[in-house]
C-alpha cells in the first residue's frame, strides 16, 4: 500500500494537474492562427443633449416633489435628452465616431418641457419621462442626422420605431402602471449642444463621461 503511494508521486506516474495542463495546451492549440483569444476593448456609448442649468434645476426640484416620495420608482440623477444609444462599440472606433459627429452642423435647438409620459406606450410601464416640444423640427432633424452618420460608419443600426423626443426622469423598480403627475413649470429654452458620452455601469448606477461636445450653431 505504501509502495503504491510512492509510485503515484514518481515521474513515471504523472499527477492529474499535469494531465489538465495537456488539456489546456490542446485547447490553446485549437485557437486559429492569427486570432487572439482576448476580447477587443469596447466602450458603451450614446449621443445626447444636456439641459441648460436652470432647466436642469427645475426638473430636479420637480423630481424631488413628484417622484421621490414614490417607493416604486428609482429617480434618475443623470438627465440627458438621448438622441442615439449605440451600446458597446469597439474602442478603436471612438475617434471615427467623434470625427463623423464633428462633420455635422448642429442647428439651434429650441424646445420646451411638455407633459409627463409613461413608457412603453403599451403594456406595463418601465420609465417615467417628460416629452419635449420641437417647434422648429430641428431636434428631430438633428437626431436623424446623427443616426444616419453613425449608420454609415457601421456602428449603429437605427431603431424601427419613430424617435420620441423625451427626457427620462425615473425608472420603475418593477413594471407598473401610470399615475397622476403635475407638469414642470418653466419657460421654453434652447438645448446648447450635442455630446458624445461614454457610460460605465457601476453598482450605484451608470456613470456618464463626456468624450466630445458639439455646440449648436446660432
Secondary structure, 3 states (H helix, E strand, C coil): CHHHHHHHCCCCCCCHHHHHHHHHHHHHHHCCCCCCCCCCCEEEEEEEECCCHHHHHHHHHHHHHHCCCCCCEEECCCCCEEEEEEEEEEHHHHHHHHHHHHCCCCECEEEEEEEEEEECCCCCEEEEEEEEECCCCHHHHHHHHHHHHHHHHCCCCCCCCCCCCEEEEEEEEEEECCCCCCCCCCCCEEECEEEEEEEEEECCEEEEEEEEEEECEC
